[in-house]
Amino acid sequence: MTILPIELPGLTALTSLEALRQRAPLVHCLTNDVVQEFTANTLLALGAAPAMVIEPREAAQFSTMADAVLINIGTLSHRRAEAMMAAILGANQAGVPWVLDPVAVGALDYRTAFAVSILSLKPAAIRANASEILALAGEPSLGRGVDSADDSFRALPAAERLAREYGTLVAITGRVDFITDGARVWSVDDGDPLMTRVTGTGCALSAVVAAFCALPGDRLQHVAAACRVMARAGRLTASASSGPGSFAVGFLDHLYAMSREDLQ
């Protein structure tokens, strides 16, 4: 039975954001080629530290030094899969949380098989759109590449099942975000459609989720806070933007200056 979600309070998100700024976690990002710069700038704006080490012979070693690891399969290749597997194994050995962003699973066989195969390696969290979550759970979906044609609430039962089966957290992002550990559900009803017109906002969110996973305390709250902070920055930025170009710059500025008043 699907658990009724509860809206995450802004002050709860603020508590997690302040902890992030104080800790400044190092996030090892194995992410896709399209979004590396935007992802790094997003993490820096929030107060985290990004690193992109993708050589397989270094990935395992570096993941043990990081505070969190992001596995984003957007531009997956055999060599990158090798590096990702090495980073995951290194992170698990060192007790470092890692986050899966299963970009375009369901639409393409190779990446779908790879994403499903690493679920047993226990990601701390999964961040994806509704179609990707449904496909990851082995259910029919309406995704088209990185775009979702499914509603996030429709994917919530699949997300809860994934969370329980793999002992992870699942964040489904869309018009409304839902974040669950299989027993609890937070929702985030914020953001703006203009966020979908800028390459990398979703992928950057996954990196931010990884950064928040490095914090001590209630990880479900922290992941929901990551979604709330990013969505609120999107809403604030869109109101003062003339289009995607100005939005991309303003978004980083709003993340950097995010305050108590903004989150309330």
MARGUTOR-118221 format. One record per residue (C-alpha): x, y, z; residue number from 1; residue in one letter. Coordinates in steps of 0.2 Angstrom, whole numbers, plus 2048, in hexadecimal, padded with zeros to 3 digits. Each point is the difference from the previous one (the first is absolute). Example, Ala and Ser with C-alpha at 12.3 -4.5 7.8 and 13.67 -1.06 7.14 Angstrom:
# MARGUTOR-118221
xx | yy | zz | seq | type
83E | 7EA | 827 | 1 | A
806 | 811 | 7FD | 2 | S
END
This chain:
# MARGUTOR-118221
xx | yy | zz | seq | type
800 | 800 | 800 | 1 | M
807 | 811 | 7FB | 2 | T
804 | 80B | 80F | 3 | I
7F9 | 811 | 800 | 4 | L
80E | 80D | 7FE | 5 | P
803 | 80F | 80B | 6 | I
806 | 811 | 7FA | 7 | E
812 | 803 | 806 | 8 | L
801 | 810 | 80A | 9 | P
80B | 80E | 7FA | 10 | G
809 | 801 | 811 | 11 | L
803 | 7EE | 800 | 12 | T
809 | 802 | 7EF | 13 | A
80A | 80F | 807 | 14 | L
807 | 7F5 | 80E | 15 | T
807 | 7F4 | 7F4 | 16 | S
806 | 80E | 7F5 | 17 | L
809 | 808 | 80E | 18 | E
808 | 7EF | 805 | 19 | A
806 | 7FE | 7EE | 20 | L
808 | 811 | 7FF | 21 | R
809 | 7FD | 811 | 22 | Q
806 | 7EF | 7FA | 23 | R
805 | 804 | 7EE | 24 | A
7FF | 7EE | 7FA | 25 | P
80C | 7FA | 7F2 | 26 | L
7F5 | 7F8 | 7F3 | 27 | V
808 | 7F4 | 7F3 | 28 | H
7F5 | 802 | 7F0 | 29 | C
801 | 7F3 | 7F3 | 30 | L
7F3 | 809 | 7F5 | 31 | T
7FC | 803 | 7EE | 32 | N
80A | 80A | 7F5 | 33 | D
7F2 | 80D | 7FC | 34 | V
7FE | 806 | 812 | 35 | V
811 | 7FF | 808 | 36 | Q
803 | 813 | 801 | 37 | E
7EF | 804 | 806 | 38 | F
800 | 7F2 | 80D | 39 | T
810 | 807 | 807 | 40 | A
7FA | 812 | 801 | 41 | N
7F0 | 7FA | 808 | 42 | T
80A | 7F7 | 80E | 43 | L
80C | 80F | 802 | 44 | L
7F1 | 80C | 801 | 45 | A
7F9 | 7F6 | 80F | 46 | L
810 | 7FE | 809 | 47 | G
805 | 7EE | 7FB | 48 | A
810 | 7FB | 7F7 | 49 | A
7FF | 7F7 | 7EF | 50 | P
80C | 7F4 | 7F8 | 51 | A
7FF | 7F7 | 7F0 | 52 | M
80C | 7F1 | 800 | 53 | V
7FB | 7F4 | 7F2 | 54 | I
810 | 7F6 | 7FC | 55 | E
7FC | 7EE | 806 | 56 | P
811 | 7FE | 808 | 57 | R
7FD | 80F | 80B | 58 | E
7ED | 800 | 803 | 59 | A
800 | 7F2 | 80E | 60 | A
80E | 809 | 809 | 61 | Q
7F8 | 811 | 7FF | 62 | F
7EF | 7FA | 805 | 63 | S
808 | 7FB | 811 | 64 | T
806 | 812 | 803 | 65 | M
7EF | 808 | 7FB | 66 | A
7F1 | 803 | 80C | 67 | D
7F4 | 7FA | 7F3 | 68 | A
800 | 7F9 | 7EE | 69 | V
7F4 | 804 | 7F1 | 70 | L
7FD | 7F3 | 7F3 | 71 | I
7F7 | 808 | 7F1 | 72 | N
7FE | 7F5 | 7F1 | 73 | I
7FB | 80D | 7F3 | 74 | G
80F | 7FD | 7F5 | 75 | T
804 | 7EE | 804 | 76 | L
80E | 7F7 | 7F7 | 77 | S
809 | 7EF | 804 | 78 | H
80F | 80A | 807 | 79 | R
7F5 | 80B | 80B | 80 | R
7F6 | 7F2 | 806 | 81 | A
811 | 7F8 | 806 | 82 | E
804 | 810 | 809 | 83 | A
7EF | 801 | 808 | 84 | M
801 | 7EE | 806 | 85 | M
811 | 803 | 807 | 86 | A
7FA | 810 | 809 | 87 | A
7F1 | 7F7 | 807 | 88 | I
80A | 7F2 | 807 | 89 | L
80D | 80C | 808 | 90 | G
7F2 | 80B | 807 | 91 | A
7F7 | 7F1 | 808 | 92 | N
811 | 7F9 | 807 | 93 | Q
803 | 811 | 808 | 94 | A
7EE | 803 | 806 | 95 | G
7FD | 80F | 7F4 | 96 | V
7EE | 803 | 7FA | 97 | P
7FD | 7FF | 7ED | 98 | W
7F2 | 806 | 7F6 | 99 | V
7F9 | 7F9 | 7F0 | 100 | L
7F8 | 80B | 7F2 | 101 | D
7FA | 7F3 | 7F4 | 102 | P
7FE | 80C | 7F1 | 103 | V
7F5 | 7F9 | 7F2 | 104 | A
7FE | 7EE | 807 | 105 | V
7F2 | 7F7 | 7F8 | 106 | G
803 | 808 | 7EF | 107 | A
811 | 7F8 | 7FD | 108 | L
805 | 7EE | 804 | 109 | D
812 | 802 | 805 | 110 | Y
7FE | 80E | 80C | 111 | R
7F1 | 7F7 | 807 | 112 | T
809 | 7F0 | 803 | 113 | A
80E | 809 | 808 | 114 | F
7F5 | 80B | 80C | 115 | A
7F7 | 7F0 | 805 | 116 | V
810 | 7F7 | 803 | 117 | S
807 | 80C | 80D | 118 | I
7F0 | 802 | 80A | 119 | L
806 | 7F1 | 80B | 120 | S
80F | 80B | 804 | 121 | L
7F5 | 80A | 80B | 122 | K
7FF | 812 | 7FB | 123 | P
7FD | 80C | 80E | 124 | A
7F3 | 809 | 7F4 | 125 | A
7F9 | 7FF | 7EF | 126 | I
7FB | 811 | 7F8 | 127 | R
7F6 | 7FE | 7EF | 128 | A
7F0 | 806 | 7F7 | 129 | N
7F0 | 7F5 | 801 | 130 | A
803 | 7F7 | 7F0 | 131 | S
812 | 7FB | 805 | 132 | E
7F9 | 7FA | 811 | 133 | I
7F3 | 7F5 | 7F8 | 134 | L
80C | 7F9 | 7F4 | 135 | A
80D | 7FC | 80E | 136 | L
7F2 | 7F7 | 809 | 137 | A
7FC | 7F6 | 7F1 | 138 | G
7EF | 808 | 7FC | 139 | E
7FA | 808 | 7F0 | 140 | P
805 | 812 | 7FE | 141 | S
7FD | 80E | 7F3 | 142 | L
811 | 807 | 800 | 143 | G
809 | 808 | 7F1 | 144 | R
812 | 800 | 803 | 145 | G
803 | 80C | 80F | 146 | V
7EE | 806 | 7FF | 147 | D
7F2 | 7F9 | 80A | 148 | S
7EE | 7FF | 7FB | 149 | A
7FB | 7F8 | 810 | 150 | D
7F9 | 808 | 80F | 151 | D
80B | 800 | 810 | 152 | S
7F2 | 7FB | 80B | 153 | F
7FC | 7F1 | 7F5 | 154 | R
812 | 7FA | 802 | 155 | A
800 | 802 | 813 | 156 | L
7FA | 7ED | 804 | 157 | P
80F | 7FA | 7F5 | 158 | A
80C | 80C | 809 | 159 | A
7FA | 7FA | 811 | 160 | E
803 | 7EE | 7FA | 161 | R
811 | 804 | 7FA | 162 | L
804 | 809 | 810 | 163 | A
7FB | 7F1 | 80B | 164 | R
808 | 7F3 | 7F4 | 165 | E
811 | 808 | 7FF | 166 | Y
800 | 809 | 811 | 167 | G
802 | 811 | 7F7 | 168 | T
7F7 | 810 | 7FF | 169 | L
7F8 | 805 | 7EF | 170 | V
7FC | 812 | 7FB | 171 | A
7F4 | 801 | 7F1 | 172 | I
801 | 812 | 7F8 | 173 | T
7F3 | 808 | 7F5 | 174 | G
7F3 | 80D | 802 | 175 | R
7FF | 7FA | 812 | 176 | V
80F | 7F7 | 808 | 177 | D
7FD | 7F1 | 80B | 178 | F
80E | 7F9 | 80B | 179 | I
7FE | 7EF | 80A | 180 | T
809 | 7F3 | 80A | 181 | D
7F2 | 7F4 | 7FD | 182 | G
7F8 | 804 | 811 | 183 | A
7FF | 813 | 7FF | 184 | R
7FD | 80C | 7F2 | 185 | V
804 | 813 | 7FF | 186 | W
7FA | 80A | 7F2 | 187 | S
806 | 810 | 7F8 | 188 | V
7F4 | 80B | 7F6 | 189 | D
80B | 80E | 7FA | 190 | D
80B | 804 | 7F1 | 191 | G
7FC | 807 | 7EF | 192 | D
7FE | 7F9 | 7EE | 193 | P
80E | 80A | 7FA | 194 | L
80C | 7F4 | 809 | 195 | M
7FC | 7F3 | 7F2 | 196 | T
807 | 80C | 7F3 | 197 | R
812 | 801 | 807 | 198 | V
80B | 7F1 | 7FD | 199 | T
806 | 7F8 | 810 | 200 | G
7F4 | 806 | 80E | 201 | T
7FA | 7EE | 803 | 202 | G
812 | 7F9 | 800 | 203 | C
806 | 80E | 80B | 204 | A
7F2 | 7FB | 80C | 205 | L
807 | 7EE | 801 | 206 | S
811 | 807 | 805 | 207 | A
7F8 | 80B | 80D | 208 | V
7F7 | 7F1 | 807 | 209 | V
811 | 7F7 | 801 | 210 | A
807 | 80F | 80A | 211 | A
7F1 | 800 | 80C | 212 | F
802 | 7ED | 802 | 213 | C
811 | 804 | 808 | 214 | A
7F8 | 809 | 80F | 215 | L
7FD | 7F7 | 810 | 216 | P
7EE | 7FE | 807 | 217 | G
7F0 | 7FC | 7F7 | 218 | D
805 | 7FC | 7EE | 219 | R
7EE | 800 | 7F9 | 220 | L
7FE | 812 | 807 | 221 | Q
811 | 805 | 7F8 | 222 | H
7FB | 7F9 | 7EF | 223 | V
7EF | 809 | 801 | 224 | A
809 | 810 | 804 | 225 | A
80B | 7FE | 7F1 | 226 | A
7F1 | 800 | 7F5 | 227 | C
7F8 | 80E | 809 | 228 | R
80F | 80B | 7FF | 229 | V
802 | 7FD | 7EE | 230 | M
7EE | 802 | 7FC | 231 | A
7FE | 811 | 80A | 232 | R
810 | 807 | 7F7 | 233 | A
7F7 | 7FB | 7F0 | 234 | G
7F0 | 809 | 804 | 235 | R
809 | 810 | 807 | 236 | L
80B | 801 | 7F0 | 237 | T
7F2 | 7FD | 7F4 | 238 | A
7F7 | 80F | 806 | 239 | S
80E | 80C | 7FB | 240 | A
806 | 7F7 | 7F0 | 241 | S
7FD | 804 | 7EE | 242 | S
804 | 7EF | 7FA | 243 | G
80B | 7F0 | 802 | 244 | P
811 | 80A | 7FE | 245 | G
7FD | 80C | 80E | 246 | S
7F8 | 7F2 | 80B | 247 | F
80F | 7F6 | 800 | 248 | A
80B | 80E | 807 | 249 | V
7F3 | 806 | 80C | 250 | G
7FD | 7EF | 806 | 251 | F
811 | 7FE | 807 | 252 | L
7FF | 811 | 808 | 253 | D
7F0 | 7FB | 809 | 254 | H
808 | 7F0 | 806 | 255 | L
80F | 80A | 806 | 256 | Y
7F5 | 80D | 80A | 257 | A
7F2 | 7F4 | 806 | 258 | M
7FA | 807 | 810 | 259 | S
7F3 | 7FC | 80E | 260 | R
7F4 | 80C | 7F8 | 261 | E
802 | 7F8 | 7EF | 262 | D
7FC | 7EE | 807 | 263 | L
7F1 | 807 | 80A | 264 | Q
END
